[in-house]
Amino acid sequence: SEQDLLPYSRPEEQYHISPSTKYLLHISSWLGQNTDDLATQKFLPKLKDHILA
């Protein structure tokens, strides 16, 4: 499968975001596929708090 290759970024950079919109990630689908991952617990409410802060 084709992957979204990101250009090099320095470790000091806070974010590493692709300029391409070709490869989308639907958060709700991703969360549903990773329900056993502790990192996804309360992820959506925390994300909303972060975005709306």
C-alpha positions in Angstrom: 0.0 0.0 0.0 1.1 3.5 -0.8 2.1 5.6 2.3 2.2 9.3 3.0 6.0 9.9 3.1 6.8 12.9 5.3 9.9 15.0 4.6 12.6 15.1 7.2 11.9 17.3 10.3 14.1 18.2 13.2 13.4 16.5 16.5 13.0 20.0 18.1 10.0 20.7 15.9 6.7 20.3 17.8 4.6 19.0 14.9 5.2 16.9 11.9 2.3 17.3 9.5 2.1 16.4 5.9 1.0 19.2 3.5 -0.8 16.6 1.4 -4.5 15.9 1.9 -4.3 12.7 -0.2 -4.2 10.4 2.9 -6.9 11.1 5.4 -7.3 9.6 8.8 -10.8 9.5 10.2 -10.4 9.9 13.9 -13.6 8.0 14.8 -12.6 5.0 12.7 -9.1 5.1 14.0 -10.4 5.1 17.6 -12.7 2.3 16.9 -9.9 0.2 15.5 -7.7 0.9 18.5 -10.0 0.5 21.5 -7.5 -1.8 23.3 -4.8 0.9 23.1 -4.5 2.8 26.4 -3.3 5.9 24.5 -6.8 6.2 22.9 -8.6 6.3 26.2 -10.3 9.7 26.5 -8.5 10.8 23.4 -11.4 12.5 21.7 -12.5 14.6 24.7 -8.8 15.6 25.2 -8.4 16.5 21.6 -11.6 18.6 21.6 -10.4 20.4 24.8 -7.1 21.1 23.1 -8.6 22.4 19.9 -11.2 24.5 21.6 -8.9 26.0 24.3 
